[in-house]
Amino acid sequence: MGDGGSPLSRSVARQLVEAKVDILHLEERLAANHMSRLRDGQVESVQTSSLHLDILRDLKRINAHIAAIAYPILKEGVY
């Protein structure tokens, strides 16, 4: 067990929330790079665009789920 009786320690939960922002910035940068390649007409990017965007969307959802686990742990003991 971690801090406060939670299986996930508050320090790890805090790291997960902080990483959420980094992952969001990464996702935005990857999407912008992909769009740039599409504008340039790169054949590989055009052919894999749907897959690429699906993976980015899934990364964003996974990131949100991980942060959702961390938020309640950080709120423990606040009240």
Buried (B, 14 or more C-beta within 10 A) or exposed (E): EEBEEBEBBBEBBEEBBEBBEEBBEBBEEBBEEBEEBEEEEBEEBEEBBEEBBEEBEEBBEEBEEBBEEBEEBBEEEEE
